[in-house]
Amino acid sequence: MTAAARPRRSVLYMPGSNTRALEKGRSLPADALILDLEDAVAPDAKAEARANIKAALSQGGYGKREILVRVNGLDSPWGAEDLAAMATSGADGILLPKVESADSVLTAQNILDDNGGPADLALWCMIETPLGVLHAEEIGRSTPRLGGFVMGTSDLAKDLHCLHTPERMPFMASLNIAVLVARAFGFAVLDGVHLDLSDEAGFEASCRQGLELGFDGKTLIHPKTIATANAVFGPTAAEITQSSKIIEAFETASAAGKGVVVLDGKLVENLHVENAKRVLALAAMIEDLEADQT
């Protein structure tokens, strides 16, 4: 299982019931958007939001941004109809809320298939309940179409009866498990949202912690946080330069038949070269995406 490699530094939730937000999404410097039919939409606005998202995606204009649609759960009155409507919407992926088993993923996949969904339409899973965390490996191996995990730390906090602390220690086991499963099966994994929009320092710290834990990016609830997420989760100029030096040193040593490569006093092995190539590939994709957004 592999998710298509692409930048996912900043992934912004946008309510499907807000047509102005859907329009604004076409000009925001976010790597990806989650057009939401679930938590951000009131029950009496679900059908309208569904129609809004279909119309927006039909119109296009989102460029190279990755577009996910978060549907309502299959245990709700709207979930099955959401999946049927979004199967041919043109979205890159469908985000399923509160996933707790492989069966629920496969049920959603069958509904998409029955309604003409393309074979490459990715399925993404919110990991936001204790059972979802405990079954993360089962969910992770459920289908080759799995695009990634998205952490739902707000719902998880409610179920765990834990606190939102600055260090996020109550979530650490859950975050670690999600990253482990994502890396084991080769798909993406996104960190949960930071709720306090006035806490800019706390948001940046949360992004840096997510980067350190291995997340690909951060889910966001406001456009003003995009720039910070992009800066934290994107390779720095120093990392790009160092990655180029690592690859060059390794290739030069290999061409000369040398078995040991040393750069700036540090041993360079295959694993360092692989990571350097990943960094340069990500930097190139970010440059391409940002050029498309200008």
N, C-alpha and C positions, 0 to 999 in steps of 0.2 A: 504494500500500500504506500503510495507516495502522493503528497499534495503537490500541485504545480508550484515550483519555486517562484515566488514573487514577493515584493515588499509588502509587509503587513505591520509596519511600525505603528500606524494610527488607524483605528477602525471605529468609525463614528456611528452610533445609533441615531436613526432619524425616524420619527413617528410617521407611519403611513397615512395618518389622518390629516397631516399638515402639508398641504400642497406647496406652500412657500418653502418649507424645509426641503422637500424633494427637489424643488427647483434650485435652491441654494447649493445642494449637494453637488451639482454639476461644476461648481466653481471653487469648491473648497480643496485645500491641499492635502486631504486625507488620502492614505493609500487605499482604503476600502471603506465601504458604507454598509451598515446593516439597516435595511429598510424594515421597520418593525410593525408587525400586526398584533403583537402580544401585549406586553406590560404597558407600553406607551400609548395604547389605544383603548378608549372606553368601550364597554360592551355594545352600546348603541351606535358606535362608529366603526365597527369591524368591517361591515360590508362595504362601506364607503372607502375605508382605508385600502381594502383589497383592490377595489376598482382604481383608486388613485395610483397605487404602485404599478399595476398592470399598464395603466396609461403612461406613466412616467418612463417605464422601461421600454415600452413600445416606441416612445418618442426618441429615446436614446439621449446622447449628449454627455454621457458620463465618462467618455474617454477610456483610458486604460485602468481606471479604478476597478477594483474587485467589488462586485455587488452581491451581497447576501440578503436573503429575505428571511426574517424570523417569523415563523408561523405560530399559530396557537397550538397547544397540545392536543393530541388525539382524544384525550379524555374530556375535552371542552366541546361546546356546541359548534365551534368554528374550525377546528383543526383539519378535518378531512376536506372541507370545502376550500380552505386555504391551500392545501397541497395540490388539489385538483386545479385550482386557478393559477397557481404559480409554476406548474409543471412546464408550461411552454411560454413563460413570461420573458425569457431571455436572461434571467439572473444567472450568475456564476455558481451559486450554491443556495441551498435551503438550510436554514438553521433551526434545529428542533429544540424546543425548550424542555428542561427537566428530564433529560434522558436517563433512564435507570436500567435499561437492559438492551441486549442485542435485538430482541424480538421487536421492540418499539421502533428501532431503526429500520429493520427489514419491512415492517408494516408500512412505514412512511415511504420507503423505496418502492414498494409494490403499488401504492396509490399514485406515485409520480409516474411509474411506468405505464399503468393502466390509463393514464390521462395524457399520454404522448410525450412525457418528459424525455429529453435526450439522454443517451447512455453516459455522457460525460457531465451531467448535472451533479455536482458534488453535494453530499450530505454532511452537514456540520452538526455537532452536538453540544448543547449547553450542559456542563457538568456543574450542578448547583444544588444537589441534595446529598445527604450522607450515603444513600444507596447508590447514587450515581458515581460517587467517588469510589465506593467499595467494588463496584462492577465496572470500573473504568477499563480494565484489560479486556473484559468480555465485549464491551462496547467498541473498543478500539479495533478488534479483529472482526467486527460484524460484517463489513462490506468493503470491497476494494474502492468503492466510491467515497469513502470517508475523507473529507477534506480537512477536518480539524476539530479540536476541542476549543470551546470558549468557556472560561470560568465565570460562574455567576456567584460572586462572593456575597452579594447582598442577601439572596435567598438562602445561601449556605449558612450565613451568620444567624439568620432567623431559626433555621432548623437545628443548628448546633447550640443555640442559646449562648453564643459567644459574643465578644465585643469587637468592634472595629478599632483596634489599637494602631498607633503609628507604625509599629514594627510588624504588624499583621501575623504575630506568632500563632494565634488560634487557627489560622488558615494554612500554616506551613506544610503540614502533612498532606493536605488535599492538593495544594499547589505542586508539591514535589511529585505526587503520584500522577497527576495529569501530565506533567512534563515527561516523566519516565515513560508513560504509555505512548505519548505522541512520538517521542524519539525512537522507541522500540519499533513502531509500525511505520514511521516515516511520514507523518502528517504534521500540519501546523498546530500551534497551541497559543492561545491569546489570553492575556491576563485580564482579570476583572476590572470593573470601573472604580474610580475614586469619586466618592460622593460629594465631598466638600469642595465646591468650586472656588471658594474664597481662600483655600489653603494651597497656594501655588507651590510653596516649598515642600509641603507634604505630598503633593501630586508628583513632583519631580523625583522625590525620594522613592515613592512607590514605583515609578517607572524604572528607576535605577535598580531597585530590588528585583523587579520582574526580569530585567535584562540579566542580572546576576544569576537568577534561578533558571534561566534558559528559555524564557518566553520569546516568541517572535515579535510581539508587539502588545499594545494596550488597547482595550476597548474604552471608548470615550462617550461622554454624555453632553459635551459642549464643544463647539468649534474652537473656542479660545485655547483649548488644551492641545490642539493638533501639533503646533510648532514644537512644543516641549517633547511630546512623544516621538516625533520625527527625529529630533536632535539626539535623544537618549538612545533610541533603538537603531539608529543608523550608524554605519561605520564612521569613525572619525578620520580626519585627514591623516593623522599619525598612523592609525591602523591600516589605512589603505597603502601608505608608503611602506610600512613595515612588511605588509603582506607581499608587495611586489618584490621587496628585497629578499624575502624568504624563498620565493619561487625562483628568482634569478640565481641565488646562491646554490640552491639545490640542483638546478639544471646545469649550472656551470661545473659543479663538483661531479655530477653524474657523467657529463660528457668527458671529463678528465679521468674517469674511472675511479674516483675516490669514494670509499665506502662510508667515510665520516664527513659530515658537513657541520661547520661551526660558523655562526654569524654573531658578531658582536659578543664573542665569548660564550655563546650559548649553543648547545647541540640542537641541530635541526633534523627532525625525523619526518617520515611520511605523514604522520598525523598532523604535524605543523603545516605541511604543504597543503594537505587537503583542506584544513581550516582557512589557510590563506586564500586558496582558490574560491572558497565559499564567500569570504569577505569581499573579494574583488567582483565576483558575480553579482552579489547583492548590491554593491555600489553601482555597478553598471545598470542594473535594473532600476534602481532609484533614479539615476540620472535620466534614463529613458522615460520613466513615469513623470518626473518633474518637468521634463521638456514638453511632454504632451499636455501638461496642465497650464503652461504659460500661454 
